[in-house]
Amino acid sequence: MAGSTLASPTASTGAAPAAGRARRISPARDAWRRFRRHRLAVASSVVLGAMVLAVLFGPLLWPVPIDEIDFSVRLQGPSLEHPFGTDDLGQDLLARMLYGGRISLAVGFAAMAVAVIVGTVIGAIAGISRGSVDAALMWLTDLFLSLPQLPLLLLIIYLFRDSLRELVGPEMGVFILIVLVIGGFRWMPVARLVRAQFFSLREKEFVEAARALGASKTRLVVRHILPNSLGPVIVAATIDVAAAIIAESTLSFLGLGFPPDIPTWGRLLYDAKDHLDFAPHWALFPGAAIFLTVLAINFIGDGLRDALDPRRVI
């Protein structure tokens, strides 16, 4: 009896710290643990990371000039000398893809940042406000959602690209214009999402407690509501990156994206369209790069959605 009596407090005191340690797992660590269980998302993160490293450091490892013309090897298929083959000017497609990938991915992430910032600001103002402000902002959101996006993208770029080229240079001018235009037509879903999150969170107990302690409306938004709304916004941001890459590729394929001397993946597809019969490799590799990048980003978004929503069972 005495032995069992002495053993019981020891077991209970040993179990209590263990339970305490289990309860002290931070939300970030719990989200990371849930994300790691999503195998497709983890594999896609590796693929996307490898592609980012390739376009960043690839030109150093494969130092072939992107504008080196050699008609003796024009439209050559993949070989040891040219792993991705050559185009109609004999230019190395691997070097051009590595250089163009920087621009395509930069457009995707920059346009995503524009869309998320604009959408979060508008959604937060609508979500914390009531009455006419909320109604006006949602009317503006609905108006942008109803606009035909692709024709407007083409029209705006056609009208303003020459002016920006003269103002800040040919490459940077087109880059800024494409980023602003794509981001400017992608903020509406983010605004609706943030507004819905604000409507859900502004009546929660921790917000009511902060309001009762005298917190201003700005402090309520910045310190309490907005940080708890970021999970769905992060997921939406991954979707915006993929959509922006596809939009840039579409614009370049239609001839209104970057000029021919800037070989983005979409521009390479546009240049290859007249040579598909006898040089399919020219379109195959940039098309595969776009496909793998967009697919990886979508899987990462799925993993983040599951990781940031504890109600989902993985």
C-alpha positions in Angstrom: 0.0 0.0 0.0 2.8 2.4 1.0 4.6 1.7 -2.2 1.6 2.4 -4.3 0.8 5.5 -2.4 4.3 6.9 -3.0 4.3 6.0 -6.7 1.0 7.8 -7.4 2.2 11.4 -6.8 5.3 10.7 -8.8 3.3 9.4 -11.8 0.9 12.3 -11.6 3.6 15.0 -11.3 5.5 13.4 -14.3 2.3 13.4 -16.4 1.5 17.0 -15.7 4.6 18.5 -17.2 4.3 16.3 -20.2 0.7 17.4 -20.7 1.9 21.0 -20.2 4.6 20.6 -22.8 2.0 19.2 -25.2 -0.3 22.1 -24.6 2.5 24.6 -25.2 2.9 23.8 -28.9 2.7 27.1 -30.7 0.2 27.6 -33.6 3.1 28.1 -36.0 4.7 24.8 -35.1 1.3 23.0 -35.2 0.7 24.5 -38.7 4.1 23.3 -39.8 3.4 19.8 -38.5 0.1 19.7 -40.3 1.7 21.0 -43.5 4.4 18.3 -43.5 1.7 15.7 -43.5 0.5 17.0 -46.9 3.0 15.1 -49.1 2.0 16.7 -52.3 2.5 20.2 -50.8 5.9 19.2 -49.4 7.0 17.8 -52.7 5.7 20.8 -54.5 7.6 23.1 -52.2 10.8 21.2 -53.1 10.0 21.5 -56.8 9.2 25.3 -56.6 12.3 25.9 -54.5 14.4 24.1 -57.0 12.9 26.2 -59.8 13.5 29.4 -57.9 17.1 28.5 -57.2 17.6 27.4 -60.9 16.4 30.8 -62.3 18.4 32.7 -59.7 21.7 30.9 -60.0 21.3 29.0 -63.2 22.9 31.7 -65.4 26.0 31.4 -63.2 26.1 27.6 -63.7 25.1 27.8 -67.4 26.9 31.0 -68.5 25.7 31.0 -72.1 24.7 34.4 -73.5 21.0 34.6 -74.1 21.5 36.6 -77.3 24.3 34.6 -78.9 23.3 33.9 -82.4 24.6 30.9 -84.3 22.7 30.0 -87.5 24.7 26.7 -87.8 22.7 25.2 -85.0 19.3 26.8 -85.5 16.3 24.8 -84.5 18.5 22.1 -83.1 16.9 19.5 -80.8 18.2 18.8 -77.2 21.8 17.8 -77.1 24.8 17.8 -74.7 25.8 21.2 -76.0 22.3 22.6 -75.9 20.2 20.5 -73.4 16.9 22.3 -74.3 17.8 22.8 -78.0 18.0 26.1 -79.9 15.6 28.5 -81.5 15.4 29.8 -85.1 18.4 32.1 -84.4 20.5 29.3 -82.9 20.1 30.8 -79.4 20.4 28.4 -76.5 16.9 27.8 -75.0 18.2 26.7 -71.6 19.9 30.0 -71.1 16.9 31.9 -72.3 14.6 29.9 -70.1 16.7 30.5 -67.0 16.8 34.2 -67.7 13.1 34.5 -68.6 12.1 32.4 -65.5 13.4 35.2 -63.3 11.0 37.6 -64.9 8.0 35.2 -65.1 8.3 34.3 -61.4 9.0 38.0 -60.4 5.8 39.0 -62.2 3.9 36.3 -60.4 5.0 37.3 -56.9 5.0 41.0 -57.5 1.4 40.9 -58.9 0.4 38.8 -56.0 1.8 41.3 -53.6 -0.2 44.1 -55.3 -3.4 42.1 -55.3 -3.0 41.0 -51.6 -2.2 44.5 -50.4 -5.0 46.3 -52.2 -7.5 43.5 -51.4 -6.5 43.4 -47.7 -6.8 47.1 -47.3 -10.2 47.4 -49.0 -11.5 44.2 -47.3 -10.4 45.4 -43.9 -12.0 48.8 -44.3 -15.2 47.3 -45.5 -15.1 44.6 -42.7 -14.6 47.0 -39.9 -17.0 49.7 -41.2 -20.7 49.5 -41.5 -23.3 51.1 -43.6 -22.4 53.3 -46.6 -18.6 52.7 -46.5 -19.0 48.9 -46.6 -21.7 49.1 -49.3 -19.6 51.5 -51.5 -16.5 49.3 -51.3 -18.5 46.1 -52.1 -20.1 47.9 -55.0 -16.6 48.8 -56.3 -15.5 45.2 -55.8 -18.6 43.9 -57.7 -17.9 46.4 -60.5 -14.3 45.1 -61.0 -15.5 41.5 -60.9 -18.0 42.2 -63.7 -15.4 43.7 -66.0 -14.0 41.6 -68.9 -10.5 41.2 -67.6 -8.5 39.9 -70.6 -9.7 42.6 -73.1 -9.1 45.3 -70.5 -5.6 43.9 -69.8 -4.8 44.0 -73.5 -6.2 47.5 -74.0 -4.4 49.1 -71.0 -1.1 47.5 -71.9 -1.4 48.6 -75.5 -2.2 52.2 -74.5 0.4 52.7 -71.8 3.4 50.4 -72.5 5.2 52.9 -74.8 4.9 55.7 -72.4 6.3 53.7 -69.5 9.1 52.3 -71.7 10.2 55.9 -72.4 9.8 56.9 -68.7 11.7 54.0 -66.9 13.2 51.9 -69.7 11.9 49.2 -71.9 12.2 46.2 -69.6 11.3 47.9 -66.3 8.5 49.9 -67.9 6.7 46.8 -69.2 7.4 44.9 -66.0 5.8 47.6 -63.8 2.8 48.0 -66.2 2.1 44.2 -66.3 2.5 43.8 -62.5 0.1 46.7 -61.8 -2.4 45.7 -64.4 -2.5 42.0 -63.4 -2.5 42.8 -59.6 -5.1 45.5 -60.2 -7.5 42.9 -61.6 -6.8 40.2 -58.9 -7.6 42.0 -55.6 -11.3 41.4 -55.5 -11.4 37.8 -54.2 -8.9 38.8 -51.5 -11.1 41.8 -50.5 -14.2 39.6 -50.2 -12.3 37.0 -48.2 -10.8 39.6 -45.8 -14.2 41.3 -45.3 -15.9 38.0 -44.5 -13.1 37.2 -42.0 -13.5 40.6 -40.3 -17.3 40.1 -40.0 -16.6 36.8 -38.3 -13.9 38.0 -36.0 -15.1 41.4 -34.9 -17.8 39.9 -32.7 -15.4 37.4 -31.0 -14.8 37.5 -27.3 -11.1 38.6 -27.5 -12.1 41.6 -29.8 -14.9 42.6 -27.4 -12.5 42.4 -24.5 -10.0 44.6 -26.3 -12.8 47.1 -27.2 -13.9 47.1 -23.6 -10.3 48.0 -22.5 -10.4 51.1 -24.7 -8.6 49.9 -27.8 -9.1 52.2 -30.8 -10.5 50.9 -34.1 -7.1 51.0 -35.7 -5.5 49.0 -32.9 -8.4 46.4 -33.1 -7.7 46.0 -36.8 -3.9 45.9 -36.7 -3.3 44.0 -33.4 -6.3 41.7 -33.1 -8.5 41.1 -36.2 -6.0 41.3 -39.1 -3.4 38.8 -37.7 -6.2 36.3 -37.2 -7.4 36.7 -40.8 -4.1 36.0 -42.5 -4.5 32.2 -42.9 -7.1 32.4 -45.7 -5.2 35.4 -47.2 -2.0 33.4 -47.5 -3.8 30.6 -49.2 -5.4 33.1 -51.6 -2.0 34.6 -52.3 -0.6 31.3 -53.6 -3.5 31.1 -56.0 -2.8 34.7 -57.1 0.8 33.8 -57.9 -0.3 31.0 -60.2 -2.9 33.2 -61.8 -0.4 36.0 -62.4 2.1 33.7 -64.1 -0.6 32.4 -66.4 -1.8 35.9 -67.1 1.7 37.1 -68.0 2.2 34.1 -70.2 -1.1 34.8 -71.9 -0.2 38.4 -72.6 3.2 37.5 -73.9 1.7 34.7 -76.1 -0.7 37.3 -77.6 2.2 39.6 -78.4 1.4 42.3 -75.8 3.7 41.3 -73.0 7.4 41.7 -72.9 9.3 42.5 -76.1 11.2 39.7 -78.1 14.5 40.5 -76.5 13.2 39.6 -73.0 12.6 35.8 -73.2 9.9 35.2 -70.6 8.3 31.7 -70.7 5.2 33.1 -72.3 7.3 35.0 -74.9 9.1 31.8 -75.7 5.8 30.0 -76.3 4.7 32.9 -78.6 8.0 32.7 -80.6 7.7 29.0 -81.0 4.1 28.9 -82.3 5.2 29.0 -86.0 7.7 26.1 -85.6 5.7 23.5 -83.8 5.9 21.0 -86.7 9.6 20.7 -86.9 10.9 22.1 -83.6 8.4 21.1 -80.9 11.1 21.3 -78.2 11.0 25.1 -78.5 7.4 25.1 -77.0 7.7 22.0 -74.9 10.2 23.2 -72.3 8.7 26.6 -71.5 5.2 25.1 -71.5 6.4 22.4 -69.0 8.0 25.1 -66.8 4.7 27.0 -66.6 2.7 23.8 -66.0 5.0 22.6 -63.2 5.2 26.0 -61.5 1.5 26.6 -61.5 0.8 23.0 -60.4 3.3 23.2 -57.6 1.9 26.5 -56.3 -1.6 25.1 -56.3 -0.6 22.1 -54.3 1.3 24.4 -51.9 -1.9 26.4 -51.5 -3.9 23.2 -50.7 -1.3 22.3 -48.1 -1.4 25.7 -46.5 -5.2 25.7 -46.5 -5.2 22.4 -44.6 -2.4 23.5 -42.3 -3.9 26.8 -41.3 -7.4 25.4 -40.7 -7.2 23.2 -37.5 -10.8 22.1 -38.2 -9.6 20.1 -41.2 -8.6 16.5 -40.6 -5.4 15.5 -42.4 
